[in-house]
Amino acid sequence: MNYQLKAPDSAIRTTVKLPASKSISNRALILNALSDSPYDVENLSDCDDTNLMVKALSSNDRDFDVGAAGTTMRFLTAFLSKVAGEWTITGSERMKNRPIKVLVDALNALGARIEYLEREGYPPLRIFGSALRGGEISLPGNVSSQYISALLMIAPLTEQGVALRLEGTVISRPYIHITLRLMERYGASASWTGHTIRVLPGAYQPVRLTVESDWSAASYWYEILALSRTAEIELLGLRENSLQGDAAGARLFARLGVSTAYTSRGVVLRHTGTVCERLVHDFVNEPDLAQTFAVTCALLNIPFRFAGLRSLRIKETDRIEALKRELRKLGYVLTDRDDSILEWNGERGEPEPRPVIATYEDHRMALSFAPAALVRPGGIAIAHPQVVSKSYPRYWEDLKAAGFSIKESALSCSTLNIP
């Protein structure tokens, strides 16, 4: 199934109740479980990753299938290594091709016992949960922050605590900071000095926690505002002093003409009429915003150079290649180099007459390309639109409420090619 989107007939005036932060939700669920909390986490995200985490943590099963939920796979692997018993964990075919060796090696070094059931370095896994001794370990700083967060969250419950040294350039620092700040809220003692994060041994304490709205989800409404100068959009539940690194998107979108006014309810977005001539940014701390900004800049004909994208190669899909392929359908010729830089210098090609954007089982491809309907006379078609359930299940309903026309159409065979 495809969705065919067309722009609203009039200026967009809408208020959006954003989904809760998936990053905070899944960390909070693990910490809540580790603290044996009697309280429920309030305002949890209603997305696939979080729903799978809730299901896993509340079940009596010993075998878990987390589908395409990378966060759930990594956090549960560490969590189960500390819970007495024998467990297996698997996922979708794509998940079975997402590496997990760095995390498994680190956990085994801390005293865990984890085996591969099929291919070395990849799920599915068999985990023999037991007490962990902890100690000193090293990881490359450029691995996924989810590996690091998974290790940090179980660190207080090891016998010795953990000293984690991050070697080289550290990517996605804000996600690690989210983890540490939430751990401290639950009573852990942790410090980050230089390249080493130290977590002392000790029990977590139960706390009441309410999850804030998701700044990653907000970025698609910022994109809509940037592409539609007459719009006014209110986004509920966002906080100026957010735990989330993606809150930096508000400052970056200011360069694309979007102003952010904070209120007691969230934020109000309006267009300033002033945009930059070229956007250069290192997304090492906000990798999940890269797709939003690549599509926005291309559609605004603003050349860009984005660095810090190394982790995009191992997300739900190879997001660098996916962006190049799908923006090429719209006539924008992007280049990449060094596995971490994506550029557009203004080069154009012949666009496809009726492009259908492939989503590659990646929610952020659908979320970031849908606003293209605002600038394309014939609108835009999105293949497999249901992928948005991973992080923003109500996205299409919210677009309809804002005035977008969305109709179902048959799936073209050309959209099934996955890089």
C-alpha positions in Angstrom: 0.0 0.0 0.0 1.0 3.6 -0.8 -0.3 6.8 0.6 -0.7 9.6 -1.9 -0.4 13.0 -0.1 -1.5 16.4 -1.3 -1.0 19.8 0.4 -3.8 21.5 2.3 -6.0 23.9 0.2 -5.5 26.7 2.8 -2.9 27.9 5.2 -2.0 25.4 7.9 -3.3 26.4 11.4 -3.0 23.4 13.7 -2.3 22.2 17.2 -0.5 18.8 17.6 -0.3 16.5 20.6 3.1 15.0 19.9 4.0 11.5 20.9 6.1 11.1 24.0 9.8 10.6 23.6 10.8 7.1 22.6 14.3 7.6 23.9 13.2 8.6 27.3 10.3 6.0 27.5 12.5 3.0 26.8 15.2 4.1 29.2 12.7 4.9 31.9 11.1 1.4 31.5 14.4 -0.3 32.0 15.3 1.8 35.0 11.8 1.4 36.5 12.2 -2.4 36.2 15.7 -2.3 37.7 14.4 -0.3 40.6 11.5 -2.7 41.3 9.3 0.4 41.1 5.7 0.2 42.2 4.9 3.2 40.0 4.0 3.2 36.3 5.9 5.5 34.0 3.5 8.3 33.0 2.9 9.4 29.3 4.8 6.6 27.7 5.4 6.7 24.0 2.7 4.7 22.0 5.2 3.4 19.4 6.4 0.0 18.4 9.7 0.1 20.3 8.1 1.1 23.6 5.1 -1.2 23.2 7.5 -4.1 22.6 9.5 -3.1 25.7 6.4 -2.9 27.8 5.3 -6.3 26.6 8.7 -7.9 27.2 9.1 -6.5 30.7 5.6 -7.5 31.8 5.7 -11.0 30.3 6.7 -14.3 31.9 8.2 -15.5 28.6 11.8 -16.6 28.2 11.9 -16.1 24.4 11.5 -12.6 23.0 11.0 -11.3 19.5 11.5 -7.5 19.3 10.8 -7.2 15.6 12.7 -4.2 14.1 13.1 -2.4 17.5 16.8 -1.7 17.8 16.5 0.1 21.1 14.5 -2.7 22.6 17.0 -5.3 21.3 20.0 -3.6 22.8 18.5 -2.5 26.2 16.9 -5.9 26.8 20.1 -7.8 25.9 21.9 -5.9 28.8 18.9 -6.1 31.1 18.4 -9.9 30.7 22.1 -10.5 31.3 21.5 -9.3 34.8 18.3 -11.3 35.4 18.8 -14.9 36.6 17.6 -17.4 34.0 18.1 -18.5 30.4 16.7 -16.2 27.7 16.6 -15.9 24.0 16.1 -12.7 22.0 15.5 -12.3 18.2 14.0 -9.9 15.8 13.1 -9.2 12.2 15.4 -10.1 9.2 16.7 -6.6 9.2 17.4 -6.9 13.0 19.4 -10.1 12.3 21.6 -8.0 10.1 22.2 -5.2 12.6 25.5 -5.9 14.5 25.5 -6.4 18.2 29.0 -7.8 18.8 30.3 -4.7 20.5 27.6 -4.9 23.2 27.8 -8.7 23.6 31.6 -8.6 24.0 31.3 -5.8 26.6 28.7 -7.6 28.6 30.7 -10.8 28.5 33.7 -8.8 29.8 31.6 -7.7 32.7 30.7 -11.3 33.6 27.8 -12.0 31.4 27.4 -15.2 29.4 25.8 -14.6 25.9 25.9 -16.8 22.9 25.0 -16.3 19.2 22.3 -18.7 18.0 23.0 -18.2 14.3 25.6 -15.8 12.9 28.6 -14.5 14.9 28.1 -10.9 15.9 24.4 -10.7 15.2 21.0 -11.6 16.8 19.4 -14.0 17.7 21.1 -14.5 21.1 20.9 -16.9 24.0 21.5 -15.1 27.3 22.3 -16.8 30.6 21.4 -14.2 33.2 23.3 -14.0 36.4 25.1 -11.7 38.8 27.7 -9.5 37.0 31.0 -8.5 38.5 31.5 -5.3 36.6 34.9 -3.7 36.2 36.7 -1.7 33.5 35.9 -1.9 29.8 36.6 0.1 26.7 34.4 0.8 23.7 34.9 2.9 20.5 33.3 6.2 21.0 31.7 6.1 17.6 29.5 3.1 18.2 25.8 3.5 18.7 24.9 5.3 21.9 22.4 2.5 22.6 25.2 0.1 23.3 26.7 2.5 25.7 23.3 3.3 27.4 22.5 -0.4 27.7 25.8 -1.0 29.6 25.4 2.1 31.8 21.9 1.3 33.0 22.9 -2.1 34.4 26.2 -0.8 35.8 25.0 0.2 39.3 23.8 -3.4 39.9 27.2 -5.0 39.2 29.4 -6.0 42.1 32.2 -3.5 41.3 30.4 -0.9 39.3 31.7 0.0 35.9 34.4 2.2 34.5 33.6 2.7 30.8 36.3 4.3 28.6 35.2 5.7 25.3 38.0 5.7 22.8 38.3 8.2 19.9 35.5 10.5 18.9 32.3 10.1 20.9 29.1 10.3 18.8 25.5 10.9 20.0 26.6 12.5 23.4 23.1 13.8 24.1 21.7 10.3 24.2 24.3 9.2 26.7 23.5 12.3 28.8 19.8 11.4 28.7 20.7 8.0 30.1 23.0 9.4 32.9 20.5 12.0 33.9 17.7 9.5 34.2 20.0 7.1 36.1 20.7 9.8 38.6 17.0 10.5 38.9 16.6 6.9 40.0 19.4 7.3 42.5 22.6 6.1 40.7 25.9 7.7 41.2 27.7 8.4 37.9 30.3 10.8 36.5 31.8 11.5 33.1 35.3 12.9 33.1 37.3 13.1 29.9 36.9 9.8 28.1 35.7 7.7 31.1 32.3 7.3 32.5 32.3 5.8 36.1 29.2 4.3 37.7 29.4 3.2 41.3 27.7 0.1 42.6 24.4 0.6 44.4 20.7 0.0 44.2 18.2 2.1 42.2 15.4 3.9 44.0 11.8 4.0 42.7 10.6 7.4 41.5 7.6 8.8 39.8 8.4 9.9 36.2 6.4 11.6 33.4 7.9 11.4 29.9 8.1 14.6 27.9 7.1 15.0 24.2 9.4 13.9 21.5 11.6 16.5 19.8 12.4 14.1 17.0 8.7 13.9 16.1 8.6 17.7 16.4 11.2 18.0 13.6 8.7 17.0 10.9 6.3 19.8 11.9 9.3 22.2 11.8 9.9 20.9 8.3 6.3 21.6 7.4 6.6 25.1 8.7 9.8 25.7 6.8 8.2 24.6 3.6 4.9 26.6 4.2 5.6 30.2 5.1 2.0 31.0 6.0 1.6 28.2 8.5 1.3 28.5 12.3 1.7 25.3 14.3 1.5 24.7 18.0 3.2 21.6 19.3 2.2 20.4 22.8 4.4 18.9 25.5 7.8 20.2 24.4 10.1 21.6 27.0 12.8 24.3 26.6 15.0 22.6 29.2 14.7 19.2 27.6 16.6 16.0 28.3 16.7 15.4 24.6 19.6 16.3 22.3 17.2 16.7 19.4 15.8 19.8 21.0 18.8 21.4 19.2 16.7 21.2 16.1 14.8 24.3 17.2 18.0 26.4 16.9 19.0 24.8 13.7 15.6 25.3 12.1 15.9 29.0 12.9 18.4 29.1 10.0 15.7 27.8 7.8 13.2 30.5 8.8 11.4 28.9 11.6 10.9 30.8 14.9 10.1 28.9 18.2 8.1 30.6 20.9 7.9 28.6 24.2 4.7 28.6 26.1 3.3 26.8 29.2 1.7 24.2 26.7 4.7 23.6 24.5 5.9 25.7 21.5 4.4 27.8 18.7 6.1 27.9 15.3 6.0 30.7 12.8 8.0 31.6 9.7 10.4 34.5 9.9 10.9 34.9 6.1 14.7 34.7 6.5 16.6 31.6 5.4 20.3 30.8 5.0 22.0 30.4 1.7 23.8 27.2 2.7 23.5 24.9 5.7 26.6 23.3 7.2 26.2 21.2 10.4 27.8 18.3 12.2 25.0 15.9 13.3 27.1 13.8 15.5 24.9 14.8 18.4 21.6 14.7 16.5 21.8 11.9 14.0 18.0 11.3 14.0 17.5 14.8 12.6 19.7 14.3 9.5 16.9 12.9 7.3 14.6 15.8 8.2 17.2 18.4 7.4 18.4 16.8 4.2 14.9 16.7 2.7 14.0 20.1 4.0 17.1 21.8 2.6 16.8 20.1 -0.8 13.1 21.1 -1.1 14.1 24.7 -0.2 17.0 24.6 -2.8 19.5 25.2 0.0 22.8 23.5 -0.6 24.1 21.6 2.5 27.0 19.7 3.9 26.2 17.4 6.8 28.9 15.6 8.8 28.8 13.3 11.8 26.5 10.7 10.0 28.5 7.5 10.5 25.8 5.9 12.7 23.3 6.3 9.9 24.8 3.4 8.1 23.6 1.0 10.8 20.2 2.3 11.5 16.9 0.7 10.4 18.4 0.9 6.9 21.5 2.6 5.4 20.0 6.0 5.7 22.7 7.7 3.7 22.1 5.5 0.7 18.3 5.7 1.2 18.4 9.5 1.2 20.5 9.6 -2.0 18.1 7.2 -3.8 14.9 8.8 -2.8 15.9 12.4 -3.2 17.3 11.5 -6.7 13.7 10.5 -7.5 12.7 14.1 -6.8 15.6 15.5 -8.9 18.3 16.2 -6.3 21.7 14.6 -6.8 23.4 14.0 -3.4 27.0 12.8 -2.8 28.6 11.2 0.2 32.1 10.5 1.4 34.1 9.1 4.3 31.0 7.1 5.5 29.9 10.2 7.5 29.4 13.2 5.2 26.4 13.9 3.0 26.3 16.9 0.6 24.2 18.6 -1.9 25.8 21.3 -4.0 22.7 22.2 -5.9 23.1 19.6 -8.7 19.8 18.6 -10.2 18.7 15.7 -12.4 15.5 14.9 -14.1 12.8 14.1 -11.5 10.6 11.1 -11.9 7.1 12.2 -13.1 5.2 10.3 -10.4 7.7 9.4 -7.7 6.9 6.9 -4.9 9.2 7.2 -1.9 10.5 3.9 -0.7 10.7 3.7 3.1 13.1 0.7 3.6 11.3 -0.4 6.8 12.6 3.0 8.2 10.0 5.2 10.0 12.1 8.3 9.5 12.1 8.0 5.7 8.3 8.2 5.7 8.1 10.9 8.3 10.7 13.2 6.6 9.5 12.8 3.0 5.8 13.3 3.6 6.0 17.1 3.9 7.3 17.1 0.2 3.6 17.2 -0.7 3.8 20.9 0.2 6.1 21.8 -2.7 5.3 19.3 -5.4 2.3 20.2 -7.5 1.2 16.6 -7.8 1.9 15.8 -4.2 4.0 12.8 -3.1 3.5 9.1 -2.7 4.9 7.2 0.3 5.3 3.4 0.2 4.6 1.3 3.3 3.3 4.2 5.3 2.6 2.0 8.3 6.3 2.1 9.2 5.6 5.4 11.2 4.2 3.2 14.0 7.8 2.7 15.2 7.9 6.2 16.6 4.9 8.3 15.6 1.8 6.1 15.1 -0.7 9.1 14.8 1.4 10.9 12.2 -1.0 10.4 9.3 -4.0 11.4 11.4 -2.2 14.5 12.5 -1.4 15.5 8.9 -5.1 15.0 8.0 -6.1 17.2 10.9 -3.8 19.9 9.5 -5.5 19.7 6.1 -3.4 17.3 4.1 -5.2 15.0 1.7 -4.1 11.4 2.1 -5.4 8.6 -0.1 -4.5 4.9 -0.4 -3.2 3.6 -3.7 -1.7 0.3 -5.0 1.9 -0.5 -4.2 4.4 -0.3 -7.1 6.9 -3.0 -7.6 9.6 -0.4 -7.9 9.2 0.6 -4.3 10.3 -2.9 -3.0 14.0 -2.4 -3.9 15.9 -2.2 -0.6 19.6 -1.2 -0.7 
